[in-house]
C-alpha cells in the first residue's frame, strides 16, 4: 500500500511544467522526472518529449562516462551499436561525426570514450536541452505521488519518476575485500585517471574488459599491474572480418546474422527479444545476464596485454591485509585451496563488475525502497519498465535483470526508451 509520509504540503506543484496547481490532481498533470543524463536518461527524455509528456530531467550530461571511466579507454560496442536512441533521424554517432567534420567509420574502429562523451553532450544540447544540471537529493512518497527534493533545496511533486542512474551505484566490491583502508583498495568505477598509480604495483582482480583494459592502461601509464583471474584463461574478441555486416558473404550472414551485440543467432535474440526474455524464469534471466558476452577483452586489447602484463589465471583471493603500507594478498588455486601463494601490491583494484540492488539507490527514501518488489536485489518490472510502485520506473542496467543483456549497452536505449515513454504516455499500470 502506498505510504503517506505526511509531508505533502511541503512540496509545490510546479506550474508551467505540467502542474495543475492541485496537490491531489492526476499524476498526468504533474511532470515526469528523469534522474540521470547518460545515454539511457537522454534517450528516455527524448522519447518522452516526442510523446508530449511534461518532464524535468536532472543530471550532469555523461557524468558517469567522464568521471567514472578511465581516460584512454575504448568502447567494446562497434560504432553502429553506440548511438543514443532518438525518435527522429539525425542524432546518431555517425551524425555527430559528420557534424564535426569526421568521416564515416565501421566495425573495425574502436570508439574512444572521449568521443562517446563528446557525442553524448552533443546529443543532449540538440535533443534534450531542458536538462537541469542539478542533483536530486531525495525522493519520497506523498499521497501516492512523489516528493522530489533537489540539492538546491527546491521541493516539488512529480507524477512519475524514471531512475536512469547508470552503473556506479551498483559497483560490486566483494565483502571479504572491503575491510582494507580506502587508500589500498578501490573499484575501477572510482577512477578516471589511472596515471595516479604510476610507479606502483597494482593487483587487478577480474577477467573481463574492465580488468584487462585497466591493466593495459596502468602498464602504459608506468605502473606495474598483475591481473588475478578465477577463469582458467582470459579471452579476447576476434577482429571483425569487415567494416560493415552487410559486406560479409551471404552464407556467413545466414549462419551468424549481425546484431547490435555482435554476430550470431543467440546475440540477435538477446538484442531484439527483450520483451520475450522478460517472461523467462528469473534464474534463467540472471544466468543469461552473466553468461551472454561474458568476461572477455576487446580484440584490440590483446596486443596491449599479452606479453606485457602478468596474468595469474585460475586464482582467487583468499585474504587481503594491509602490510607495510601496501596490501598482502593470499592467493589460492581455484578448486584447490591447498595451493596458495602470496602477492604484495601497493593497491588492489577491483574490476569486479556491477550487481543491481535497489537498496543502494539511497536517494530513494527507505520506505519507498521497501515498497519496490525485487528479485536478487533487482526491481520487478512491467513490460513498460514500471516497478511495483505505480509511477516509479527503472531503465538501463537496473532493468537488465528483467529484459536481458542488451540493457548493459548503449544499443539498448532504443528498446528501453520507446517502451518506457509509451507506458508513461498511456498511463500504464500493468503489474510487473
NORZIFEN-V152858 format. One record per residue. RES is the residue in one small letter. PHI is phi as a letter, one per 20 degrees, with the letter a starting at -180 (none if undefined). PSI is psi in degrees with one decimal (999 if undefined). D_CENTER is the distance of its C-alpha to the mean C-alpha in Angstrom with 1 decimal. Layout:
{{RES | PHI | PSI | D_CENTER} {RES | PHI | PSI | D_CENTER}}
//
This chain:
{{x | none | 132.8 | 30.4} {x | g | 141.0 | 28.8} {x | e | 140.1 | 29.9} {x | d | 108.6 | 32.0} {x | e | -9.5 | 31.4} {x | n | 6.7 | 34.4} {x | d | 19.9 | 32.9} {x | g | -40.7 | 32.7} {x | f | -19.3 | 35.4} {x | f | -26.4 | 33.3} {x | e | 133.3 | 31.0} {x | e | 151.7 | 32.2} {x | e | 114.8 | 31.7} {x | f | 134.5 | 30.7} {x | e | 144.5 | 33.2} {x | m | -2.0 | 32.5} {x | d | 20.9 | 28.8} {x | o | 2.7 | 29.7} {x | f | 144.0 | 31.5} {x | e | -13.0 | 34.7} {x | n | 0.4 | 36.2} {x | d | 123.8 | 36.5} {x | g | -38.0 | 34.5} {x | e | 26.5 | 35.0} {x | f | 173.2 | 34.3} {x | f | 142.5 | 32.1} {x | g | -24.5 | 28.3} {x | f | -16.6 | 28.6} {x | e | 0.2 | 30.6} {x | d | 157.6 | 27.9} {x | f | 150.5 | 24.8} {x | e | 126.8 | 21.4} {x | e | 127.1 | 19.1} {x | d | 122.8 | 15.5} {x | d | 110.0 | 13.6} {x | p | 134.6 | 11.1} {x | c | 35.7 | 11.9} {x | e | -167.0 | 9.0} {x | g | -43.1 | 9.2} {x | f | -39.2 | 8.7} {x | f | -41.5 | 11.0} {x | f | -42.9 | 13.3} {x | f | -43.0 | 13.7} {x | f | -46.1 | 14.5} {x | f | -39.6 | 16.9} {x | f | -42.3 | 18.6} {x | f | -32.9 | 19.3} {x | f | -39.8 | 20.4} {x | f | -46.0 | 22.7} {x | f | -28.4 | 24.2} {x | e | -1.7 | 24.9} {x | m | 20.9 | 26.8} {x | e | 127.4 | 24.8} {x | f | 136.0 | 25.4} {x | b | 157.0 | 22.3} {x | c | 133.9 | 21.2} {x | d | 127.1 | 17.9} {x | c | 142.0 | 17.0} {x | p | 162.2 | 15.0} {x | e | 121.1 | 15.3} {x | g | 125.7 | 14.2} {x | m | 30.3 | 11.5} {x | f | -45.0 | 12.0} {x | g | -41.6 | 8.8} {x | f | -37.2 | 9.7} {x | e | -26.7 | 13.3} {x | d | -23.6 | 13.5} {x | c | 8.8 | 11.1} {x | c | 140.1 | 11.2} {x | f | 136.2 | 14.8} {x | g | 139.2 | 17.2} {x | n | -4.8 | 18.6} {x | f | 166.8 | 15.6} {x | c | 154.2 | 15.3} {x | f | 143.3 | 12.8} {x | f | -28.3 | 13.5} {x | f | 142.9 | 13.4} {x | f | 160.3 | 16.9} {x | g | -40.0 | 17.7} {x | f | -18.1 | 18.6} {x | d | 19.2 | 15.2} {x | d | 22.9 | 13.4} {x | e | 140.4 | 14.8} {x | f | 133.1 | 13.4} {x | f | 137.6 | 15.5} {x | c | 152.6 | 18.6} {x | f | -11.8 | 21.6} {x | d | 162.3 | 24.0} {x | f | 159.8 | 24.5} {x | o | 6.5 | 24.3} {x | c | 17.9 | 20.7} {x | e | 168.2 | 19.4} {x | g | -39.1 | 18.6} {x | f | -32.6 | 22.2} {x | f | -38.9 | 23.6} {x | f | -46.0 | 22.1} {x | f | -40.7 | 23.6} {x | f | -42.9 | 26.9} {x | f | -29.7 | 27.0} {x | e | 3.0 | 26.7} {x | n | 19.7 | 29.4} {x | e | 152.9 | 27.6} {x | e | 170.9 | 28.4} {x | f | 151.8 | 26.6} {x | c | 157.4 | 24.6} {x | d | -162.3 | 24.0} {x | f | -18.1 | 22.0} {x | e | 12.9 | 23.5} {x | d | 106.4 | 22.0} {x | f | 130.6 | 18.9} {x | e | 118.6 | 17.0} {x | f | 144.4 | 17.1} {x | f | -33.1 | 14.2} {x | f | -35.8 | 16.9} {x | f | -38.9 | 17.7} {x | f | -39.6 | 14.2} {x | f | -45.8 | 14.3} {x | f | -39.5 | 17.8} {x | f | -45.7 | 17.1} {x | g | -40.3 | 14.4} {x | f | -37.1 | 17.1} {x | f | -44.9 | 19.8} {x | g | -47.0 | 18.1} {x | f | -45.7 | 17.9} {x | f | -35.2 | 21.5} {x | e | -31.4 | 22.9} {x | d | -25.2 | 21.1} {x | c | 59.8 | 19.8} {x | f | -13.0 | 22.3} {x | f | -0.1 | 22.4} {x | g | 131.3 | 19.4} {x | d | 119.7 | 20.8} {x | e | 59.5 | 19.7} {x | c | 155.9 | 20.3} {x | e | 143.7 | 18.4} {x | e | 123.5 | 18.7} {x | e | -41.4 | 20.5} {x | a | 155.9 | 20.8} {x | c | 124.0 | 21.0} {x | c | -179.6 | 23.9} {x | e | 143.3 | 26.0} {x | b | 92.4 | 29.1} {x | l | 46.9 | 31.5} {x | n | -4.3 | 28.9} {x | d | -169.5 | 27.0} {x | c | 126.8 | 24.4} {x | e | 118.6 | 25.6} {x | d | 128.8 | 23.3} {x | d | 128.4 | 24.1} {x | e | 163.3 | 23.0} {x | f | -15.8 | 23.5} {x | f | -10.7 | 26.5} {x | n | -12.4 | 28.1} {x | f | 139.6 | 28.0} {x | c | 135.6 | 27.8} {x | b | 165.9 | 27.7} {x | e | 145.4 | 27.3} {x | c | 147.4 | 24.6} {x | e | -34.2 | 25.1} {x | b | 153.7 | 21.5} {x | c | 131.6 | 18.1} {x | d | 118.5 | 14.7} {x | e | 108.8 | 11.8} {x | c | 54.5 | 8.9} {x | e | 1.2 | 8.0} {x | m | -159.5 | 4.3} {x | e | -39.4 | 3.7} {x | g | -41.8 | 7.4} {x | f | -19.4 | 9.3} {x | d | 13.7 | 8.6} {x | g | 126.6 | 9.8} {x | e | 125.3 | 12.6} {x | c | 115.9 | 16.0} {x | g | 126.7 | 18.9} {x | g | -30.0 | 21.3} {x | f | -9.8 | 24.2} {x | d | 4.7 | 23.0} {x | e | 5.3 | 22.1} {x | e | -6.3 | 25.8} {x | f | 155.9 | 26.2} {x | g | 145.9 | 26.6} {x | f | -24.4 | 23.5} {x | f | -8.1 | 25.1} {x | d | -15.0 | 25.2} {x | b | 139.1 | 21.8} {x | b | 157.7 | 18.3} {x | e | 150.2 | 14.7} {x | g | -27.3 | 13.5} {x | f | -8.6 | 10.9} {x | e | -0.4 | 14.2} {x | c | 128.3 | 15.6} {x | d | -32.3 | 15.9} {x | d | 100.6 | 19.4} {x | f | -6.6 | 20.3} {x | f | -17.8 | 23.8} {x | f | -17.8 | 24.6} {x | e | 9.8 | 25.2} {x | g | 132.8 | 27.9} {x | n | -3.7 | 30.8} {x | d | 156.8 | 29.2} {x | e | 121.1 | 28.7} {x | c | 123.0 | 25.1} {x | e | 123.2 | 24.2} {x | d | 118.5 | 20.8} {x | e | 117.8 | 19.8} {x | q | 168.6 | 17.8} {x | c | 3.8 | 18.4} {x | e | -165.9 | 15.3} {x | g | -45.5 | 14.1} {x | f | -44.5 | 13.0} {x | f | -48.1 | 16.4} {x | f | -39.1 | 18.5} {x | f | -38.7 | 17.2} {x | f | -41.6 | 17.5} {x | f | -41.7 | 20.9} {x | f | -45.2 | 21.9} {x | f | -38.5 | 21.1} {x | f | -45.7 | 22.8} {x | g | -44.0 | 25.8} {x | f | -18.9 | 26.0} {x | e | 3.1 | 26.0} {x | n | 11.3 | 29.0} {x | e | 175.9 | 27.5} {x | c | 82.5 | 28.4} {x | e | 151.8 | 25.5} {x | c | 126.1 | 26.0} {x | e | 133.5 | 23.3} {x | d | 117.7 | 23.8} {x | c | 131.9 | 22.6} {x | f | -26.3 | 23.5} {x | f | 150.6 | 23.5} {x | f | -24.1 | 27.0} {x | b | 157.4 | 25.9} {x | e | 149.8 | 22.9} {x | d | 148.6 | 22.1} {x | c | 149.4 | 21.4} {x | f | 170.1 | 20.9} {x | d | 132.7 | 23.9} {x | g | 139.4 | 24.5} {x | g | 143.0 | 24.8} {x | f | -32.7 | 28.5} {x | c | 168.1 | 28.4} {x | f | -22.2 | 26.4} {x | c | 138.6 | 26.1} {x | g | -33.6 | 26.0} {x | f | -16.2 | 29.1} {x | e | -8.9 | 31.0} {x | f | 147.6 | 30.9} {x | g | 144.7 | 34.1} {x | g | -44.5 | 34.3} {x | g | -36.4 | 34.9} {x | f | -38.8 | 31.8} {x | f | -33.5 | 29.7} {x | f | -42.1 | 31.3} {x | f | -41.6 | 30.6} {x | c | 83.9 | 27.0} {x | f | 149.8 | 25.9} {x | f | 154.4 | 23.1} {x | b | 165.3 | 19.7} {x | f | -19.7 | 16.4} {x | e | -6.2 | 15.3} {x | p | 174.6 | 18.7} {x | f | 142.9 | 22.3} {x | p | 145.6 | 23.5} {x | f | -38.6 | 24.2} {x | f | -39.0 | 21.7} {x | f | -35.2 | 18.8} {x | f | -41.0 | 20.4} {x | f | -40.4 | 20.6} {x | f | -38.0 | 16.9} {x | f | -34.8 | 16.0} {x | d | -11.2 | 18.7} {x | d | 32.4 | 19.3} {x | g | -37.0 | 16.5} {x | f | -32.4 | 19.4} {x | f | -41.7 | 21.5} {x | g | -36.0 | 18.9} {x | g | -27.3 | 18.6} {x | e | -3.4 | 22.3} {x | f | 156.7 | 22.2} {x | g | 145.2 | 22.9} {x | f | -34.8 | 20.0} {x | f | -34.7 | 20.8} {x | f | -42.8 | 20.7} {x | f | -42.8 | 17.3} {x | f | -36.7 | 16.0} {x | f | -40.5 | 18.0} {x | f | -41.5 | 16.6} {x | f | -34.5 | 13.0} {x | e | -35.7 | 14.5} {x | e | -33.2 | 17.0} {x | f | 124.9 | 15.9} {x | l | 51.5 | 15.0} {x | f | -169.5 | 15.4} {x | g | 121.3 | 15.8} {x | a | 164.0 | 17.3} {x | d | 155.2 | 17.5} {x | f | 152.9 | 17.8} {x | g | -30.8 | 21.5} {x | f | -2.3 | 22.0} {x | e | -23.4 | 21.3} {x | g | -51.3 | 24.2} {x | f | -15.0 | 26.9} {x | e | -9.7 | 25.1} {x | d | -50.8 | 24.9} {x | f | 133.8 | 27.9} {x | m | 10.7 | 31.1} {x | c | -34.7 | 29.4} {x | c | 126.1 | 27.2} {x | f | 134.2 | 28.6} {x | c | 117.7 | 26.5} {x | e | 101.3 | 27.8} {x | e | 157.7 | 26.9} {x | m | 31.1 | 27.7} {x | c | 147.8 | 27.4} {x | c | 156.1 | 25.9} {x | e | 116.7 | 26.2} {x | f | -41.3 | 28.9} {x | b | 158.1 | 29.1} {x | b | 125.7 | 28.3} {x | c | 150.9 | 30.7} {x | f | 133.2 | 31.4} {x | b | 122.2 | 34.4} {x | l | 41.8 | 36.3} {x | n | 2.7 | 33.6} {x | c | -152.5 | 31.0} {x | c | 132.7 | 29.5} {x | d | 118.9 | 31.5} {x | d | 130.4 | 29.6} {x | e | 117.8 | 31.5} {x | d | 136.1 | 30.1} {x | c | 151.7 | 31.3} {x | f | 132.7 | 31.5} {x | f | 125.7 | 29.3} {x | n | -6.6 | 31.8} {x | b | 83.8 | 34.6} {x | f | -8.3 | 34.2} {x | f | -22.2 | 37.7} {x | e | 108.1 | 36.6} {x | c | 159.7 | 35.1} {x | b | 163.6 | 34.8} {x | d | 136.3 | 34.0} {x | c | 131.0 | 31.6} {x | d | 138.0 | 31.9} {x | b | 160.6 | 29.2} {x | e | -22.1 | 28.8} {x | b | 145.7 | 25.1} {x | d | 117.6 | 22.7} {x | d | 120.1 | 19.2} {x | e | 106.9 | 16.8} {x | d | 57.7 | 14.4} {x | d | 16.5 | 13.9} {x | m | -158.3 | 10.3} {x | c | 142.6 | 8.4} {x | c | 123.7 | 10.3} {x | f | 129.7 | 9.9} {x | b | 109.1 | 12.9} {x | g | -32.8 | 14.0} {x | f | -16.0 | 16.6} {x | e | -5.0 | 14.2} {x | e | 76.6 | 13.7} {x | f | -11.0 | 17.0} {x | f | -16.1 | 17.4} {x | e | 131.0 | 18.3} {x | g | 146.2 | 21.9} {x | g | -41.7 | 22.8} {x | f | -29.7 | 24.9} {x | f | -41.2 | 22.3} {x | f | -37.4 | 19.8} {x | f | -27.1 | 22.8} {x | f | -22.5 | 23.3} {x | f | 118.0 | 20.0} {x | f | 133.8 | 20.9} {x | c | 165.2 | 18.5} {x | c | 122.7 | 18.6} {x | l | 36.0 | 17.6} {x | n | -19.0 | 15.7} {x | e | 147.3 | 13.6} {x | f | 141.5 | 15.1} {x | f | 126.2 | 17.6} {x | c | 147.1 | 17.1} {x | f | 177.0 | 19.7} {x | f | -18.5 | 19.7} {x | d | 17.3 | 18.8} {x | m | 17.0 | 15.7} {x | e | 138.1 | 18.1} {x | e | -175.6 | 18.3} {x | f | -15.0 | 21.7} {x | e | 112.2 | 22.2} {x | g | 127.1 | 23.6} {x | n | -6.1 | 21.7} {x | d | 116.6 | 18.5} {x | d | 152.3 | 15.5} {x | c | 139.7 | 11.9} {x | b | 173.6 | 9.4} {x | m | -146.5 | 5.9} {x | g | -35.5 | 4.7} {x | f | -23.5 | 7.9} {x | e | -8.0 | 9.9} {x | f | -37.6 | 9.3} {x | f | -19.9 | 12.2} {x | e | -45.5 | 14.3} {x | d | -4.7 | 13.8} {x | o | 177.5 | 12.9} {x | f | -18.2 | 10.9} {x | f | -23.7 | 10.8} {x | f | -2.3 | 8.0} {x | e | -7.2 | 5.8} {x | c | 159.1 | 7.3} {x | g | -30.1 | 8.7} {x | g | -20.1 | 11.7} {x | e | -4.7 | 10.7} {x | f | -32.9 | 11.1} {x | f | -51.9 | 14.8} {x | g | -48.3 | 15.1} {x | f | -48.8 | 13.1} {x | f | -40.2 | 14.6} {x | f | -46.6 | 18.1} {x | f | -45.1 | 18.2} {x | f | -47.1 | 17.0} {x | f | -37.4 | 19.3} {x | f | -39.6 | 22.0} {x | f | -41.5 | 21.9} {x | f | -44.9 | 22.0} {x | f | -33.7 | 24.9} {x | e | -4.4 | 26.7} {x | m | 38.3 | 26.4} {x | g | 137.2 | 25.0} {x | c | 28.9 | 25.8} {x | f | 134.3 | 25.4} {x | f | 143.5 | 24.7} {x | g | 999 | 21.7}}
//
